[in-house]
């Protein structure tokens, strides 16, 4: 079992950058695909980005953040980062990281992930 804790959220102006971090505890972190999701008030939780457990660290991004965001992982530190640039007001949401062992980044469904953090709030003002 893995426990996930998100950090790095905050209140920023449009155009700014934030780096979200997902810190994991528990064994076999390197065997987990890690995803980021977000949920805005009144909306369903949606996929943002994911990075695979494989040696190639395959990455996947939602169209809404592609080109503005970069996901990376450091298995030695049990951490996944999500660098978000050129933030927009529509990026405002509670951001969650999630984990699934030996998962595929092509499966973006919420139910594909077994473990979830509590979330970190990102608010982007115009």
C-alpha positions as CSV (number, residue, x, y, z in Angstrom):
1,X,0.0,0.0,0.0
2,X,1.2,3.5,-0.7
3,X,0.3,6.8,1.0
4,X,0.3,10.0,-1.1
5,X,0.7,13.6,0.1
6,X,0.4,16.5,-2.3
7,X,2.0,20.0,-1.8
8,X,2.8,23.1,-3.8
9,X,-0.6,24.6,-4.5
10,X,-1.3,28.2,-3.9
11,X,-2.9,31.4,-5.2
12,X,-1.3,32.9,-8.2
13,X,-2.1,35.3,-11.0
14,X,-2.7,34.2,-14.6
15,X,0.5,33.5,-16.4
16,X,2.4,32.4,-13.3
17,X,3.9,28.9,-12.7
18,X,3.5,26.4,-9.9
19,X,5.2,23.1,-9.2
20,X,3.1,20.5,-7.5
21,X,4.7,17.7,-5.6
22,X,3.4,14.2,-4.8
23,X,5.3,12.5,-2.0
24,X,4.8,8.8,-1.6
25,X,5.5,6.5,1.3
26,X,5.4,2.7,1.2
27,X,7.3,0.0,-0.7
28,X,7.8,-0.4,-4.4
29,X,7.2,3.2,-5.4
30,X,9.1,2.6,-8.6
31,X,6.5,0.1,-9.7
32,X,3.6,2.6,-9.5
33,X,2.2,4.7,-12.3
34,X,1.4,8.1,-10.8
35,X,-1.3,10.3,-12.1
36,X,-2.5,13.9,-11.4
37,X,-6.2,14.7,-11.5
38,X,-8.1,17.9,-10.7
39,X,-11.5,18.8,-9.6
40,X,-13.1,22.3,-9.9
41,X,-16.2,23.2,-7.9
42,X,-19.3,21.8,-9.5
43,X,-17.3,19.7,-12.0
44,X,-16.2,16.1,-12.2
45,X,-12.7,15.1,-11.4
46,X,-10.6,15.0,-14.6
47,X,-7.3,13.6,-15.7
48,X,-4.3,16.0,-16.0
49,X,-1.1,14.0,-16.5
50,X,0.5,10.7,-15.7
51,X,3.9,9.1,-15.7
52,X,4.5,5.4,-16.0
53,X,6.4,3.0,-13.7
54,X,8.5,1.7,-16.7
55,X,12.1,2.5,-17.3
56,X,11.1,4.8,-20.1
57,X,8.8,6.9,-17.8
58,X,6.2,7.3,-20.5
59,X,4.2,10.4,-20.0
60,X,0.6,11.4,-20.9
61,X,-1.1,14.8,-20.7
62,X,-4.6,16.1,-21.0
63,X,-5.0,18.4,-24.0
64,X,-5.9,21.2,-21.6
65,X,-2.4,21.3,-20.1
66,X,-0.3,19.8,-22.9
67,X,2.6,22.2,-23.8
68,X,2.2,24.0,-20.5
69,X,2.9,21.2,-18.0
70,X,5.7,18.7,-17.4
71,X,5.5,15.7,-15.2
72,X,8.6,14.0,-13.8
73,X,9.5,11.5,-11.1
74,X,12.4,10.8,-8.8
75,X,12.2,7.2,-7.6
76,X,15.1,7.8,-5.2
77,X,13.0,10.4,-3.4
78,X,9.6,8.7,-3.9
79,X,8.4,11.9,-5.5
80,X,6.5,13.0,-8.6
81,X,6.5,16.6,-9.7
82,X,4.0,18.5,-11.9
83,X,5.4,21.7,-13.3
84,X,2.6,23.9,-14.5
85,X,3.4,27.1,-16.5
86,X,1.3,29.8,-18.1
87,X,-1.5,29.1,-15.6
88,X,-5.0,30.2,-16.5
89,X,-8.1,30.9,-14.4
90,X,-9.6,27.6,-15.7
91,X,-6.8,25.7,-14.1
92,X,-8.3,26.6,-10.7
93,X,-9.1,23.3,-8.9
94,X,-8.1,20.9,-6.2
95,X,-5.3,18.8,-7.6
96,X,-4.9,15.2,-6.5
97,X,-2.2,12.6,-7.2
98,X,-3.0,9.0,-7.5
99,X,-1.2,5.7,-7.9
100,X,-1.7,2.3,-9.5
101,X,0.9,-0.4,-9.5
102,X,2.0,-1.4,-12.9
103,X,-0.6,0.9,-14.4
104,X,-0.8,2.2,-18.0
105,X,-0.7,6.0,-18.6
106,X,-3.2,5.4,-21.5
107,X,-5.9,4.5,-18.9
108,X,-7.0,7.9,-17.7
109,X,-10.1,6.7,-15.8
110,X,-10.4,7.6,-12.1
111,X,-11.3,4.0,-11.3
112,X,-8.0,2.8,-12.8
113,X,-6.1,4.3,-9.8
114,X,-6.1,2.6,-6.4
115,X,-4.5,5.2,-4.1
116,X,-5.2,8.9,-3.7
117,X,-3.9,11.8,-1.8
118,X,-6.0,14.5,-0.1
119,X,-5.3,17.2,-2.7
120,X,-3.7,20.6,-2.9
121,X,-5.6,23.7,-4.0
122,X,-4.5,25.7,-7.0
123,X,-6.3,29.1,-7.5
124,X,-5.5,31.2,-10.5
125,X,-6.8,34.8,-10.6
126,X,-7.3,36.8,-13.7
